[in-house]
């Protein structure tokens, strides 16, 4: 079912989406191979291919990723990767000034720049228009209305403070802990019909790969604090909880399912 969407994925020209799909596909293949020896051999082979590709094509790959998306600002050519670095710096400065409680949900834009969407002239803005060291433009002058810092963890920290960030991290750790526990349960459950085990395992791996893809994409874009993306996030969480029930996975050895 993924094949028809590959041309669409390519036409998005989104490096983050490409990496997310590629790594989540590797994730699916790795967990689909239950033989540890084959998995180890495959992992070593993949690592060798990556090292060889980096050795011979490393510079071209880096240039492709960094210079793939560019824009002009006062005669300077600036990549979207460089823009993101400045956005992250803005977010880190905001976090430095309010690390505990953050600035509130959807308030990034009000503190980021003096824009027409959230017009605030009486507070300090963290919009970086020129590099503080070189004085060159950052390429962000024409994008005052960016609504998030293009990183899921920075976005949550700016919005909900350190406690919100720790809650998100705890939820993710619990998610992947439960993911691993369900797979171990399915592998050891001989009383569950083989067909149900195969189907449950496939669905569990798919849910885990989807969350991994969201996290990878979320390192350079928004992946949680948007209505549609938050819906997808919690859908994955609920799906894993349902799979826990279907597989009769216990929370602990002494707990009841």
C-alpha positions in Angstrom: 0.0 0.0 0.0 3.0 2.3 0.5 4.2 2.1 -3.1 1.5 4.4 -4.6 2.5 7.0 -2.1 6.2 7.0 -2.9 5.9 9.4 -5.9 3.9 11.7 -3.6 6.5 11.5 -0.9 9.2 12.2 -3.5 7.3 15.3 -4.8 7.0 16.7 -1.3 10.8 17.3 -1.4 10.8 16.9 2.3 14.1 15.6 3.6 12.6 15.0 7.0 9.8 12.8 5.6 12.3 10.9 3.4 14.5 10.1 6.4 11.5 9.2 8.6 10.1 6.8 6.0 13.5 5.2 5.3 14.4 4.7 9.0 10.9 3.5 9.9 11.1 1.0 7.0 14.4 -0.3 8.3 12.7 -0.5 11.8 9.9 -2.7 10.3 12.3 -5.0 8.5 14.5 -5.4 11.6 11.7 -6.3 13.9 10.1 -8.5 11.3 13.2 -10.7 11.3 12.8 -12.9 14.4 16.1 -14.8 13.9 18.7 -12.9 15.9 21.5 -14.2 13.8 20.0 -12.9 10.6 19.1 -9.6 12.2 22.7 -9.2 13.4 24.1 -10.0 9.9 21.6 -7.6 8.3 22.5 -4.9 10.7 26.2 -5.3 10.1 25.6 -5.3 6.3 23.5 -2.2 6.5 26.1 -0.4 8.7 28.8 -1.4 6.2 26.8 0.1 3.3 26.3 3.3 5.2 30.0 3.6 5.9 30.9 2.9 2.3 28.3 5.4 1.1 29.6 8.0 3.6 33.2 7.4 2.5 32.6 7.8 -1.3 29.5 10.1 -1.3 29.6 11.8 2.1 30.2 15.3 0.7 27.6 15.0 -2.0 25.0 13.7 0.5 25.7 16.5 3.0 25.5 19.2 0.2 22.2 17.6 -1.0 20.7 17.7 2.4 21.9 21.2 3.4 21.6 23.0 0.0 18.5 21.1 -1.2 16.2 23.9 -0.1 17.5 27.4 -0.3 16.2 31.0 -0.3 17.6 34.4 -0.9 17.9 37.1 1.7 19.7 40.3 0.7 21.9 38.5 -1.8 22.8 35.6 0.5 21.7 32.1 -0.3 20.5 30.4 2.9 19.3 26.8 3.3 16.3 25.7 5.3 18.7 23.7 7.5 20.5 26.9 8.4 17.2 28.6 9.1 16.2 25.8 11.5 19.4 26.3 13.4 18.5 29.9 14.0 14.9 28.9 15.0 16.4 26.4 17.5 18.6 29.2 18.9 15.5 31.4 19.3 13.7 28.6 21.1 16.7 27.9 23.4 16.8 31.6 24.3 13.1 31.5 25.2 13.7 28.4 27.3 16.6 30.1 29.0 14.3 32.9 30.1 11.4 30.7 31.1 12.5 27.1 31.6 10.1 26.0 34.2 6.6 27.0 33.0 7.3 27.9 29.4 5.1 30.5 27.6 1.8 28.6 27.2 0.2 26.6 24.5 0.4 28.3 21.1 2.2 31.3 22.4 5.4 30.8 20.6 4.4 33.1 17.8 3.6 36.0 20.2 7.1 35.9 21.7 8.9 35.0 18.5 8.3 38.1 16.4 6.2 41.2 16.1 3.8 39.9 13.5 0.3 40.5 12.3 -1.1 37.2 13.5 -0.1 37.9 17.2 0.7 41.6 17.4 2.6 42.2 20.6 4.7 45.3 20.8 5.3 45.4 24.6 7.2 42.2 25.0 10.6 41.1 24.0 10.8 39.1 20.7 13.4 36.4 20.0 13.4 36.6 16.2 16.9 36.3 14.9 17.3 38.4 11.8 21.1 38.6 11.6 23.7 36.1 12.8 25.2 37.6 16.0 28.7 36.6 15.0 28.9 37.3 11.3 26.1 39.9 10.9 24.8 38.1 7.8 21.0 37.7 7.4 19.5 34.5 8.7 16.8 34.2 6.0 14.0 34.5 8.5 13.1 38.1 7.7 10.3 37.0 5.3 8.9 34.4 7.7 7.8 36.3 10.8 4.7 34.1 11.3 6.4 30.8 11.8 4.2 29.1 14.5 6.7 26.7 16.0 10.5 26.1 16.3 10.5 23.1 14.0 11.5 20.6 16.8 9.1 18.6 18.8 11.0 18.7 22.1 11.8 22.4 21.9 8.2 23.2 20.9 6.9 21.3 24.0 9.5 22.9 26.3 8.7 26.4 25.1 4.9 25.8 25.3 4.7 23.8 28.6 8.0 24.2 30.3 10.3 21.5 31.7 7.4 19.6 33.3 5.7 19.3 29.9 8.9 18.1 28.3 9.5 15.5 31.0 5.9 14.3 30.6 6.4 13.9 26.9 9.7 12.0 27.3 8.1 9.7 30.0 5.2 9.0 27.6 7.6 8.1 24.8 9.7 5.9 27.0 6.6 4.1 28.3 5.3 3.7 24.8 8.4 2.0 23.5 8.8 0.0 26.7 5.3 -1.4 26.2 6.0 -1.9 22.5 9.0 -4.2 23.4 7.0 -5.9 26.1 4.1 -6.8 23.7 6.6 -8.2 21.2 8.2 -10.4 23.8 4.7 -11.5 25.0 3.7 -12.5 21.4 6.9 -14.3 20.9 6.4 -16.4 24.0 2.7 -17.0 23.9 2.1 -20.4 22.4 -1.5 -20.5 23.5 -2.4 -17.7 21.1 -3.3 -19.0 17.6 -0.4 -18.5 15.2 -2.5 -16.4 12.8 -3.5 -14.0 15.6 0.1 -13.8 16.8 1.4 -12.9 13.3 -1.3 -10.3 12.8 -0.8 -8.7 16.3 2.9 -8.7 15.8 2.6 -7.0 12.4 0.2 -4.3 13.8 2.5 -3.7 16.8 5.5 -3.2 14.6 3.5 -0.9 12.4 2.4 1.2 15.4 6.0 1.4 16.7 7.4 2.4 13.2 4.7 5.1 12.9 5.7 6.6 16.2 9.4 6.4 15.2 8.7 8.2 11.9 6.8 10.9 13.8 9.7 11.4 16.2 12.2 11.6 13.3 10.1 14.1 11.4 9.6 16.0 14.6 13.3 16.8 15.0 13.0 19.3 12.1 9.3 20.1 12.0 6.1 20.0 14.0 5.0 16.6 15.1 2.8 16.9 18.2 1.3 20.3 19.2 -1.0 20.6 16.2 -4.6 19.4 16.3 -4.2 16.8 13.5 -0.8 15.7 14.6 -1.8 15.4 18.2 -4.8 13.3 17.1 -2.3 11.0 15.2 0.0 10.8 18.2 -2.7 9.7 20.7 -4.2 7.3 18.1 -0.9 5.5 18.1 -0.8 5.4 21.9 -4.4 4.1 22.1 -3.6 1.5 19.3 -0.7 0.2 21.4 -2.8 0.0 24.5 -5.5 -2.0 22.6 -2.8 -4.4 21.3 -1.6 -4.9 24.9 -5.1 -6.1 25.7 -5.4 -8.3 22.6 -2.0 -9.9 23.3 -2.8 -10.3 27.1 0.4 -8.4 27.9 0.8 -7.7 31.6 2.2 -4.4 32.9 4.4 -6.3 35.2 5.0 -10.0 36.2 2.8 -9.6 39.2 0.0 -7.5 37.6 -3.2 -8.7 36.1 -4.0 -7.8 32.4 
